Amino acid sequence: MPDPTSVVIKGGRVVDATGERVADVVVVDGRIAAVGEDLSADRILDATGCIVGPGLVDLHSHLRQPGKEEAETVETGARGAALGGYTAIVAMPNTSPAIDSAGVVREVLELGRTAPCDVFTSGAITVGRAGEQLAPMAEMAELGVRLFTDDGAGVQDNRLMRRAMEYATGLGATLAQHCEDDALCGGGHMHEGEWSARLGIPGQPAEAEELMVMRDIALARLTGCRIHFQHLSTERSVAMVRDAIAAGLPVTAEATPHHFTLTHAECAGYDPVFKVNPPLRTAADVAAVKAGLADGAIGVIATDHAPHAPETKELPFDEAPPGMLGLETALALALTELDLPIQQVLAALSWQPAAVVGIGGTHGVSIAAGQPANLCVIDPEATWTVDGAAMASRSTNTPFQGRELRGKVRHTVLHGEPVVIDGEAQR
């Protein structure tokens, strides 16, 4: 619950969708009470030299609960999110059991009720994420689910995907697609190219992603359904989405920090920490993803936070599961690696993902009197070294271990409550 005392975030530069200004921000009873100069309150959060922005929103978090609590729980994932500046995250449905019914949706939402960031959940498109029959999307939508995906797998059946789009359109929901053609990429463990050939590791061709992007753009044109492309990773995928948006289709897309910072050359040492789906691609693909973020073809930075128990990531490369941690490093990687204005970075991390999932009334909002107080305070010049063992997650599988990054979350405020103060989680 919000602290009844008033809080002032003092001395920062406020950045939101409306622009930038130097101002103090006073928070009372879960809402912003005032924004201006020389304001005071019962409690002070120092923001000297910092950016005060809307809380970040992640559309793509694997919280592993129910079923794989040894890797992560809703609580530990949400704590990592708060430390990363997030006030809202959307849980992916590839849990055990899958989030494919109202009962499992209720369980996840209840687990997130006391978490240090707002936890929303997606629902599976198909029962058990098996790609054979539609899940009861209407039942899940009644509980507030607005994003449906079989993430971890793409819906392979063209006719079934069309039916899902038609059904989702009637519900006012968005479908999110993990674009991967099983027939082309089955048995592959990294990008198919010069490094997979050199290492003797079966590869996944870029075309496995691109064929499904092309199909779903065509189906969006046919049905009018809103489609959100998850973790785009190839140059041609970005180009197709750019063209679809220019044509006025209801298409949005996200990119992950690892897809705009790392290439398939990282796999040279056979270290499974660099194994991920879709796989790390070429330098040209990385450049294309960065260009998509710069020109708006890709409007969202999402973490694809995918914790795994340490013993599973120590298996041989072809046996280890794909995935990387992301919630505590996404903002800093964007600030370090992307040559973009701070407002554009925050747009991709905050108000644009909030709009995709329909929570723009409470998260990613402009910082003005009367608005919900979901905020993050960022020191854009602070440098720090990534250490997976020091993160809040139950897992440690970060590919950025030992890397020095620029930009650090100083405070996070959730519904008026400071849940992170000076980089330390408060609960």
VEXNU-289904 format. One record per residue: residue in three letters; x, y, z of N, C-alpha, C in turn. Coordinates in steps of 0.05 Angstrom, whole numbers. Atoms other than C-alpha are relative to their C-alpha. Example, Ala and Ser with C-alpha at 12.3 -4.5 7.8 and 13.67 -1.06 7.14 Angstrom:
   type    neast   nnorth      nup   caeast   canorth     caup    ceast   cnorth      cup
    ala       18      -24        0      246       -90      156       18       24        0
    ser      -16      -24       -1      273       -21      143      -15       22       14
//
This chain:
   type    neast   nnorth      nup   caeast   canorth     caup    ceast   cnorth      cup
    met       17      -24        0        0         0        0       18       25        0
    pro      -16      -25        0       24        72      -13        4       10       29
    asp       -6      -13      -26       58       106       46      -17       25        2
    pro       17      -24       -2       11       159       73       15       26        0
    thr      -16      -25        0       68       209       80        6        9      -29
    ser       -6      -10       26       84       254       22       29       -3       -7
    val      -28        4       10      147       244      -20        6       20      -21
    val       -9      -18       22      185       294      -62       25      -12      -14
    ile      -24        8       15      232       271     -117       13       26       -9
    lys      -10      -27        1      278       330     -116       25        3      -17
    gly      -24       -8       14      327       362     -164        5      -15      -26
    gly       -5       16       25      317       318     -226      -10       14      -25
    arg       10      -10       26      302       329     -299      -22      -19       -9
    val       24       16        7      232       304     -316       -1       -5      -30
    val        2        7       28      227       267     -382      -24      -19       -4
    asp       22       17        7      162       239     -409       -9        5      -29
    ala        8       -2       28      122       237     -473       -5       29       -8
    thr        6      -28        7      107       312     -468       26       17       -3
    gly      -24      -15        3      180       333     -466       18       -2       25
    glu      -19        0      -22      234       352     -415       -2       27       15
    arg       -1      -24      -16      237       402     -358       13       -7       27
    val      -12        4      -27      275       411     -292      -23        6       20
    ala       22       -3      -18      225       401     -236        1      -20       23
    asp        5       19      -22      210       370     -168      -27      -13       -5
    val       25       14        3      155       318     -165       -9       -9       28
    val       11        7      -26      111       311     -103      -21      -22       -4
    val       18       23        2       74       245      -92      -14       -2       27
    val       17        3      -24       16       238      -43      -21      -21       -5
    asp       21       20        1      -28       177      -32       -2      -13      -28
    gly        0       16       25       -7       141      -95       -1       16      -25
    arg        2      -16       25      -13       199     -143       19       24        2
    ile      -17      -24        2       28       258     -167      -17       24        9
    ala       15      -23      -11        6       319     -127        8       26      -13
    ala       -9      -25       11       49       372     -158       27       -5      -15
    val      -25        0       15      105       383     -209        9       29       -3
    gly       -8      -28        2      145       447     -203       27        5       14
    glu      -26       -7      -11      204       484     -173       -3        3       31
    asp       -2       -5      -29      225       485      -99      -23      -11       15
    leu       22       12      -15      172       437      -75       11      -16       24
    ser       -8       15      -24      174       402       -7      -20      -21        7
    ala       17       21       -9      145       341       26       12      -12       25
    asp      -10       13      -24      153       296       87       25      -15       -4
    arg      -23       18        6      204       252       53       13        9      -26
    ile      -15       -9       24      258       269        2       14      -23      -13
    leu      -17       18       16      285       225      -53       17       17      -18
    asp      -18      -17       15      346       258      -82        3       -9      -29
    ala       -2        7       29      347       261     -158       20       19      -13
    thr      -20      -18       12      405       309     -168       16      -14      -22
    gly      -14       12       23      436       296     -236      -14      -23      -13
    cys       14       24        9      383       245     -251      -24        7      -19
    ile       24       -2       16      326       234     -300      -24      -11       16
    val       24       10      -12      256       227     -271      -20       -7      -22
    gly       17        9       22      213       186     -318      -22      -17        9
    pro       20       19       -6      151       144     -320       13      -28        5
    gly      -11       27       -4      163        73     -294        1      -15      -26
    leu       -4       16       24      187        24     -346      -21      -23       -1
    val       20       21        4      141       -30     -375       12      -21      -17
    asp      -11       22       15      165       -98     -398      -22      -18      -10
    leu       21       17       13      121      -137     -447        8      -29       -1
    his      -10       26        6      163      -200     -443       18      -11       22
    ser      -15       11      -23      183      -230     -376       -8      -29        6
    his        5       28       -8      189      -304     -361        5       -2       30
    leu       -1        1      -29      173      -310     -287        0      -28       11
    arg       -4       28       -6      174      -386     -288      -20      -13       20
    gln       19       10      -20      119      -393     -235      -28        1      -12
    pro       -5       25      -14       81      -439     -233       18      -20      -16
    gly      -12       23       12      125      -499     -246       31       -1        1
    lys      -29        0        1      198      -477     -248       11       21       20
    glu       -7      -19      -21      206      -439     -183       30       -1        7
    glu      -29        1       -6      279      -462     -177       15       21      -17
    ala      -13      -20       17      295      -413     -234       -9       28        7
    glu       11      -26       -6      250      -355     -214      -28       -3       12
    thr       28       -2      -10      186      -336     -177      -10       27       -9
    val       12      -26        6      138      -280     -190       12       21       18
    glu      -12      -19      -18      166      -246     -128       28        8       -7
    thr      -27       -7        6      239      -251     -146        3       14      -27
    gly        0      -14       26      226      -232     -218       -9       29        2
    ala       10      -27       -4      186      -172     -197       19       18       15
    arg      -20      -16      -14      240      -150     -149       22        9      -19
    gly      -20       -8       20      291      -152     -205      -10       21      -18
    ala       12      -20       18      243      -113     -248        0       28       14
    ala        0      -26      -14      236       -58     -195       28       11        1
    leu      -27       -9        0      311       -54     -189        9       10      -27
    gly       -6       -9       27      313       -45     -264      -16       23       -9
    gly       16      -24        6      264        13     -262      -28       -6      -10
    tyr       26        7       10      202       -26     -282      -21        2       22
    thr       23       -1      -18      135       -12     -250      -22      -19      -10
    ala       20       19       11       97       -62     -294       15      -20      -18
    ile      -11       21       18      116      -128     -327      -23      -19       -8
    val       20       19       11       77      -178     -369       12      -28        0
    ala      -11       27       -1       89      -251     -352       -7      -16      -25
    met        5       17       23       96      -300     -409      -13      -26        9
    pro       17       22       -9       52      -362     -410       14      -28       -1
    asn      -12       27        2      104      -418     -420       10      -10       27
    thr       -4       12      -27       99      -441     -348      -10      -29       -1
    ser        9       28       -2       80      -510     -324      -19       -3       24
    pro       14        0       25       21      -513     -329        2       27      -14
    ala        1      -25       16       16      -462     -385      -22       18       10
    ile       21      -20       -7      -23      -398     -372      -20        0      -23
    asp       19        4       22      -79      -422     -418      -29       -2       10
    ser       27        2      -11     -140      -418     -372       -4       22       21
    ala        5      -21      -20     -174      -370     -324       12       -8       27
    gly      -11        8      -26     -151      -412     -265       29        7        4
    val      -29       -6       -2      -77      -404     -280        5       30       -1
    val       -2      -30        0      -86      -330     -296       -5       10       28
    arg        5       -9      -28     -117      -321     -227       23       -5       18
    glu      -23        7      -17      -59      -357     -195       23       19       -3
    val      -23      -18        5       -6      -313     -228       -7       28       10
    leu        7      -27       -9      -44      -249     -214        0        2       31
    glu       -1        0      -29      -52      -269     -141       28        0       11
    leu      -28        0       -8       22      -284     -135       13       27       -3
    gly      -11      -27        4       36      -215     -162      -12       22       16
    arg       16      -21      -13      -12      -178     -117       17       16       20
    thr      -17      -14      -19       42      -161      -65       28        5      -10
    ala      -26       -3       12      100      -156     -113        8       29       -1
    pro      -10      -28        1      144       -93     -117       -2       13      -28
    cys        9      -14       25      119       -79     -188      -26      -13       -8
    asp       26       11        8       52       -90     -221        6      -23      -19
    val       -3       24       16       49      -160     -251      -25       -6      -15
    phe       21        8       19        4      -171     -311        8      -27      -12
    thr       -8       24       13        1      -235     -349      -12       -1      -28
    ser       11        7       26       -8      -256     -421      -14      -27        3
    gly       12       26        1      -49      -316     -440        9      -15      -25
    ala       -8       16       24      -32      -373     -487      -22        2      -22
    ile       18        1       22      -63      -372     -556      -13      -27       -3
    thr       11       27        4      -71      -447     -558        3      -16       27
    val        0       16      -25      -85      -499     -504       27      -14        3
    gly      -26       12       -6      -20      -521     -472       22       11      -18
    arg      -19      -10       20       16      -478     -524        8      -21      -20
    ala       -6       22       18       12      -540     -567       -7        6      -29
    gly        5       -7       27      -13      -504     -629      -22      -15      -14
    glu       21       17       13      -73      -549     -640      -28       10        3
    gln       27      -11       -3     -135      -516     -611        2       26       16
    leu        0      -25      -14     -151      -446     -587       -5       -2       29
    ala        5       -1      -29     -146      -432     -513      -25       18        5
    pro       24      -16       -6     -207      -400     -479        7       29        5
    met       -9      -27       -3     -185      -329     -492      -20       18       13
    ala       20      -17      -12     -251      -298     -473        0       -1       30
    glu       -1        3      -30     -247      -327     -402       24       15       11
    met      -24      -14      -10     -177      -299     -394       -3       30       -4
    ala        4      -29        5     -196      -232     -425      -18       12       22
    glu       17      -10      -21     -251      -225     -372       16        7       26
    leu      -17       -5      -23     -195      -225     -320       21       22       -6
    gly      -17      -22        7     -159      -169     -356       23       -6      -19
    val      -21        7       19     -113      -207     -403       -5       13      -26
    arg        3      -14       26     -101      -165     -465       21       -8      -21
    leu      -21        9       18      -41      -199     -496        1      -30        1
    phe       -1       29        2      -41      -271     -521       23       -9      -18
    thr      -24       10       14       20      -310     -544        6      -28        8
    asp      -11       26       -7       48      -380     -547       30        2        4
    asp      -28       -6        0      116      -349     -534       17      -24        9
    gly      -17       24       -2      172      -400     -536       -5      -18      -24
    ala        7       14       25      137      -427     -598      -18       19      -16
    gly       18      -15       18      104      -396     -658      -24      -18       -8
    val       23       15        9       34      -417     -680        5       -8      -29
    gln       -9       10       27       51      -461     -740      -22       -2      -20
    asp       22        5       18      -18      -474     -769      -12       26      -10
    asn       10      -25       11      -39      -418     -816      -29        5        5
    arg       29       -3       -4     -113      -431     -810       -6        6       29
    leu        4       -4      -28     -110      -435     -735        8       29        8
    met       -8      -27       -6      -72      -369     -732      -20       20      -10
    arg       22      -18       10     -125      -336     -775      -23        0       19
    arg       22        2      -19     -179      -361     -728        6       15       26
    ala       -8      -14      -25     -140      -335     -668       -2       30       -4
    met        1      -29        5     -134      -267     -700      -29       10       -1
    glu       28       -8        2     -208      -264     -716      -13        1       28
    tyr       10        1      -27     -225      -284     -645       10       23       17
    ala      -12      -21      -15     -176      -235     -614      -11       27       -7
    thr       11      -26        9     -204      -178     -656      -27        5       13
    gly       25       -3      -13     -272      -190     -627        2        6       30
    leu       -5       -5      -28     -243      -188     -557       14       27        5
    gly      -16      -24       -3     -204      -124     -570       28       -6       11
    ala      -26        8      -10     -140      -162     -554       21        1      -21
    thr      -23        0       18      -71      -163     -585       13      -28        1
    leu      -16       25        1      -35      -226     -608       29        7       -3
    ala      -29       -4        1       40      -229     -597       12      -26      -11
    gln      -10       24       13       80      -277     -640       30       -4        3
    his      -28        9        0      145      -314     -629        4      -13      -28
    cys       -1        8       28      163      -320     -703       22      -20       -5
    glu      -20       21        4      197      -386     -716      -14      -24      -14
    asp       11       22       15      180      -437     -769       14      -26        8
    asp      -13       24      -11      192      -505     -737       13      -18      -21
    ala      -11       17       21      203      -541     -803       28        9       -9
    leu      -26      -11        9      262      -495     -819       20        0       22
    cys      -19       -4      -21      293      -486     -751        2      -23       19
    gly       -1       23      -18      280      -553     -717       27      -12        1
    gly      -26       12       -4      343      -582     -688       23       20        0
    gly      -20      -21        0      380      -515     -693        4       12       27
    his       -6      -10      -27      415      -485     -633       13       28        0
    met      -10      -27        3      444      -419     -660       -6        9      -28
    his        5      -11       26      441      -375     -721       15      -17      -21
    glu      -13       15       22      455      -413     -786       17       20      -16
    gly      -18      -18       14      516      -379     -816       29       -9        3
    glu      -28        7        0      591      -377     -816        9      -12       27
    trp       -9       10      -26      598      -388     -741      -12      -28        6
    ser       11       27       -5      550      -448     -738       16      -21      -16
    ala      -15       19       16      589      -480     -795       28       -5       12
    arg      -27        2      -12      656      -466     -761       -1      -16       25
    leu        2       13      -26      632      -492     -694      -12      -28       -2
    gly       13       25        3      594      -552     -721      -26       -3       16
    ile       25       -1      -15      530      -531     -686      -23        4      -20
    pro       23       -4       18      464      -540     -725      -12       27        4
    gly        9      -28       -2      436      -472     -742      -29        4       -7
    gln       27       -9        7      370      -436     -749        2       23      -21
    pro       -3      -22       20      365      -395     -814      -18       24        7
    ala       16      -24       -4      340      -324     -812      -28       -3      -12
    glu       26        4       14      285      -346     -860      -21      -13       18
    ala       19       13      -18      253      -387     -804      -17       21       15
    glu       14      -23      -12      235      -321     -770      -16       15      -21
    glu       11      -18       20      221      -282     -833      -25      -10      -14
    leu       24       12       12      170      -330     -863      -24        4       17
    met       23       -3      -17      126      -325     -802       -7       30        3
    val        6      -29        0      133      -249     -799      -17        7      -24
    met       15       -6       25      110      -246     -871      -28      -11        1
    arg       27       12       -2       51      -294     -858      -18       17       18
    asp       17      -13      -19       27      -256     -798       -7       29       -8
    ile        7      -26       12       31      -188     -833      -23       -4      -19
    ala       22        6       19      -13      -219     -888      -26       -5       15
    leu       25        6      -15      -62      -246     -836      -11       25       14
    ala        9      -25      -13      -64      -179     -800      -15       17      -21
    arg       14      -15       22      -83      -147     -867      -27      -12       -5
    leu       25       14        5     -137      -200     -876      -21        4       22
    thr       18        0      -23     -167      -197     -806       -3       26       14
    gly        0      -25      -15     -151      -128     -780        9       -3       29
    cys       -9        6      -27     -122      -160     -717       26       15        6
    arg      -25      -12       -9      -69      -123     -677       20      -23        6
    ile      -21       20       -3       -5      -165     -681       25       14       10
    his      -25      -10      -11       57      -152     -639       21      -21       -4
    phe      -21       19        6      121      -184     -663       21        1       23
    gln      -19        2      -22      165      -209     -607       29       -3      -10
    his      -29        3        4      241      -204     -605        9       -3      -29
    leu       -9        1       28      254      -188     -678       31        0       -1
    ser      -29        4       -1      325      -208     -696       14        2      -27
    thr      -13        1       27      337      -204     -772       -6       26      -15
    glu        2      -24       16      347      -148     -821      -26        0      -17
    arg       23        1       17      291      -171     -867      -26        1       16
    ser       23       -3      -18      242      -179     -809       -6       29        6
    val        4      -28       -7      253      -107     -789      -11       15      -25
    ala        9      -14       25      244       -84     -862      -30       -6       -5
    met       28        7        5      178      -122     -869      -19       14       20
    val       16      -14      -20      151       -92     -804       -1       29       -7
    arg       -1      -28        8      173       -23     -826      -20        6      -22
    asp       18       -3       22      135       -31     -891      -30       -4        8
    ala       27        5      -10       73       -58     -855      -11       24       15
    ile        9      -24      -16       70         1     -808       -5       23      -20
    ala        3      -21       20       79        49     -867      -26       -4      -16
    ala       24        6       14       20        14     -900      -25        3       17
    gly       22       -5      -18      -23        29     -839      -11      -25       13
    leu       10       25      -13      -30       -43     -814        4        2       31
    pro       -2       -1      -29      -41       -54     -739       22      -17       12
    val      -24       16       -6       30       -80     -727       18       16       18
    thr      -21      -11      -17       79       -66     -671       21      -22        3
    ala      -22       19       -3      146       -98     -655       18        8       23
    glu      -19       -4      -22      197      -106     -600       27      -11       -8
    ala      -27       11        2      272      -118     -597       10       -3       28
    thr      -13        5      -26      313      -145     -539       27       13        0
    pro      -27      -10       -2      377      -115     -513       21      -19      -12
    his      -21       18       10      416      -178     -531        0        0      -31
    his        1        0       30      393      -172     -604       10       27      -11
    phe      -13      -24       10      420      -101     -609       28        4       11
    thr      -27       -3      -11      485      -114     -573       19      -23       -6
    leu      -17       24        3      510      -185     -587       -4      -13      -27
    thr        2       15       26      525      -226     -650        5      -30        5
    his       -5       29       -2      531      -301     -664       29       -7        5
    ala      -28        5       -7      606      -295     -656        4       -5       29
    glu       -3        5      -29      594      -296     -581       -1      -30        7
    cys        3       29       -4      579      -371     -588       26      -15       -5
    ala      -25       13        7      651      -384     -608       12      -18       22
    gly      -11       16      -22      668      -411     -539      -18      -22        9
    tyr       19       21       -7      609      -459     -537      -13        5       27
    asp       12       -6      -26      583      -423     -475      -30        3       -3
    pro       29        0        3      508      -437     -468      -13       26       10
    val       12      -25       -9      497      -369     -434       -7       17      -24
    phe        6      -15       25      496      -342     -506      -20      -14      -17
    lys       21       14       15      443      -391     -529      -27       12        7
    val       25      -14       -3      376      -357     -540      -17       -5      -25
    asn       19        1       23      314      -361     -585      -16       25       -2
    pro      -16        6       23      313      -328     -633       30        4        6
    pro      -28        0       -7      388      -337     -636       13       27       -6
    leu      -16      -24        7      441      -282     -637        7       -2      -29
    arg       -3        0       29      449      -261     -709       26       14       -8
    thr      -25      -12       11      500      -225     -753        2       30        8
    ala       -4      -29       -6      529      -155     -745      -19       16      -17
    ala       19      -15       17      485      -132     -803      -28       -1       12
    asp       26        2      -13      423      -157     -766       -1       18       24
    val       -1      -18      -24      445      -121     -702       -3       29       -9
    ala        3      -27       11      453       -57     -743      -28        6       -9
    ala       28       -4        9      384       -66     -773      -19        3       23
    val       17       -3      -23      352       -76     -705        4       28       13
    lys       -5      -27      -11      386       -12     -680      -13       21      -18
    ala       12      -20       18      362        25     -742      -31       -1        3
    gly       29        2       -4      291        -1     -730       -9       14       26
    leu        6      -14      -25      293        26     -659        2       30       -4
    ala       -5      -29        5      319        93     -685      -23       12      -16
    asp       20      -12       18      266       103     -739      -29       -7        8
    gly       27        6       -9      207        74     -701      -13      -25      -11
    ala       11       26        9      197         9     -740       -3      -19       23
    ile        2       16      -25      211       -25     -674       -6       21       22
    gly        8      -20      -20      174        14     -620        4       -7       28
    val       -2       10      -27      188       -28     -559       26      -14        5
    ile      -22       16      -10      249       -53     -522      -12      -18       22
    ala       10       19      -19      229      -116     -485       24      -18        9
    thr      -23       14      -11      275      -158     -441        2      -29       -9
    asp        0       29        3      255      -230     -457       15      -12       23
    his      -13       10      -24      279      -241     -386       -6      -30        3
    ala        4       29        1      290      -317     -385       20      -13       19
    pro      -18       12      -19      321      -344     -321        0      -31       -3
    his       -3       29        0      347      -416     -318       17       -8       24
    ala      -16       10      -22      373      -455     -259       28       -5      -10
    pro      -28        2        9      449      -455     -262        8      -27      -11
    glu       -8       26        9      456      -530     -271       -9       -5      -29
    thr       10        4       27      415      -527     -335       17       15      -21
    lys      -17      -16       18      459      -473     -366       29      -10       -1
    glu      -26       12        1      520      -515     -351        1      -25      -17
    leu        1       23       18      497      -570     -398       14        7      -26
    pro      -12       -6       26      530      -577     -467      -18       18      -16
    phe       14      -21       14      509      -523     -516      -26      -11      -13
    asp       23       11       14      461      -568     -555      -22      -10       19
    glu       19       10      -19      427      -592     -491      -11       22       19
    ala        7      -21      -18      423      -527     -452      -25       15      -10
    pro       23      -15        9      358      -487     -453        8       28       -9
    pro       -6      -27        9      356      -420     -490      -11       21       19
    gly       11      -22      -16      348      -355     -452       21       14       16
    met      -19      -17      -14      382      -298     -415      -16       18       19
    leu       11      -20      -18      368      -252     -356       -1       27      -14
    gly        2      -26       14      346      -182     -376      -11       23       16
    leu       14      -21      -13      306      -142     -326       17       21       13
    glu      -17      -19      -14      363      -109     -288       21       13      -18
    thr      -20      -11       18      406       -93     -349      -11       14      -25
    ala       11      -10       25      358       -72     -404        4       31       -3
    leu       -2      -29        1      357         3     -388       29        9       -5
    ala      -28       -8        3      432         8     -381       12       -7      -27
    leu       -9        7       27      445       -30     -445      -11       19      -21
    ala       11      -19       19      398        16     -482       15       27        1
    leu      -14      -26       -3      433        78     -454       29       -3       -9
    thr      -29        4        7      503        48     -467        3       -5      -29
    glu       -5       10       28      493        17     -536      -16       15      -21
    leu       17      -14       20      439        60     -570        6       29        0
    asp       -5      -29        3      456       129     -596      -26       14       -5
    leu       27      -12        2      386       155     -582       -4       20       22
    pro        7      -18      -21      358       214     -543      -13      -15       23
    ile       12       14      -24      336       196     -472      -30       -3       -3
    gln       29        2        3      263       211     -489       -7      -24      -18
    gln        6       23       18      265       160     -546        5      -27       13
    val       -6       25      -15      297       107     -502      -23       -5       20
    leu       22        4      -19      244       118     -448      -26       -6      -14
    ala       24        7       15      189       116     -501       -1      -30       -5
    ala       -1       28        7      211        47     -522       -1      -18       24
    leu       -1       16      -25      218        23     -450      -25        6       18
    ser       22       -8      -18      156        57     -420      -26        4      -13
    trp       28       -6        9       97        90     -453       -8      -15      -25
    gln        8       15       24      100        53     -520       -7      -29        7
    pro       10       27       -8       98       -17     -489      -25        1       16
    ala       24       -2      -15       45         7     -441      -24        2      -19
    ala       22       -3       19        2        27     -501       -6      -26      -14
    val        4       26       14       12       -41     -535      -18      -18       17
    val       15       18      -17      -16       -78     -475      -24       12       14
    gly       25      -12      -10      -70       -28     -457        1        9       28
    ile       -1      -10      -28      -44        -2     -390       10       28        1
    gly      -10      -27        1      -27        68     -412      -14       20       18
    gly       13      -17      -19      -76        97     -362       13        0       27
    thr      -13        1      -26      -33        76     -303       30       -2       -1
    his      -29        2        3       37        63     -330        9       14      -25
    gly      -10      -15       23       80       104     -377      -14       26       -4
    val       16      -24        3       36       164     -363       17       25        2
    ser      -15      -25       -2       58       236     -368        2        8       30
    ile       -5       -7      -28       86       264     -303      -13       27        5
    ala       16      -24       -5       33       314     -282      -18       -4       23
    ala       18        2      -23      -12       329     -223      -24      -16       -7
    gly       24       17        3      -67       278     -214        6      -28      -13
    gln       -7       25       13      -31       222     -252       10      -21       21
    pro      -11       21      -18      -14       154     -219       30        3        3
    ala      -29       -4       -6       55       157     -186       15      -26       -4
    asn      -17       23        7       91       100     -222       24       12      -15
    leu      -23      -16        9      160       129     -233       26      -14        4
    cys      -27        9       -5      233       114     -240       19       23       -2
    val      -21      -21        0      294       157     -226       26      -12       -9
    ile      -23       13       13      355       143     -269       23       19        2
    asp      -25      -15        3      426       167     -261       13       -8      -26
    pro       -9        8       27      447       168     -334       30       -2       -3
    glu      -29        1        2      521       176     -320       13      -20       19
    ala      -11       20      -19      530       124     -265       10      -24      -16
    thr      -11       24       13      574        66     -287        1      -23       21
    trp        1       23      -18      570        -4     -258        7      -25      -17
    thr       -8       25       12      593       -75     -273      -20      -22        4
    val       20       21       -1      544      -131     -288       11      -24       15
    asp       -7       24      -15      546      -189     -239      -26      -16        5
    gly       24       16       -2      494      -243     -247       -6      -10       29
    ala        4       10      -27      504      -269     -176      -11       21       18
    ala       10      -22      -17      487      -201     -147      -28        9       -7
    met       27       -8        8      420      -196     -183      -21      -13       18
    ala       22       10      -17      353      -208     -150      -11      -27      -10
    ser       10       25       11      337      -267     -196       11      -24       15
    arg      -11       25      -10      344      -338     -171       20      -12      -18
    ser      -19       11       19      385      -350     -233       22       21       -5
    thr      -23      -18        4      451      -319     -257        8        2      -29
    asn       -9        3       27      451      -330     -332       -2       26      -17
    thr       -2      -24       16      469      -261     -358       24       -2      -20
    pro      -22        1       19      511      -257     -422       18       24        2
    phe      -16      -25       -3      537      -189     -399       17        0       25
    gln      -16        2      -25      575      -215     -338       27       15       -4
    gly      -25      -15        0      633      -168     -323        1       24      -18
    arg        0      -24       18      612      -115     -374       -6       25       16
    glu        6      -26      -12      614       -43     -352      -21       15      -16
    leu       22      -14       13      550        -6     -368       -4       28       12
    arg        5      -27       -9      528        66     -363      -30        4        4
    gly       28       -5       -6      462        86     -331      -10      -20       21
    lys        8       17      -22      433        60     -266      -25       12       13
    val       24       -8      -14      365        62     -233        7        7       29
    arg       -5       -9      -28      369       102     -168      -25       -5       18
    his       25        5      -15      296       100     -145      -22      -10      -18
    thr       24        8       14      232        66     -166      -24        4       18
    val       23       -6      -16      164        89     -142      -24      -14      -13
    leu       23       15        9      103        43     -148      -25        9       15
    his       24      -10      -12       35        73     -135        6       17       24
    gly       -8      -19      -20       69       126      -93       19      -11       21
    glu      -18       12      -20      111        77      -52       28       -3      -12
    pro      -27        5        9      187        80      -60        8      -29        5
    val       -7       28       -3      202         6      -73       30       -5       -5
    val      -30        0        3      275        20      -93        9       28        8
    ile      -12      -25       -9      315        74      -57       30       -2       -2
    asp      -29        1        3      387        89      -77       10      -27       -9
    gly       -9       26       12      391        24     -116       -5      -24       18
    glu        6       22      -18      366       -19      -58      -29       -6        2
    ala       28        8       -2      301       -58      -59      -10        3       28
    gln       11       -5      -27      256       -39       -1      -19      -23        9
    arg       16       24       -8      214      -103       -3        2      -21      -22
//
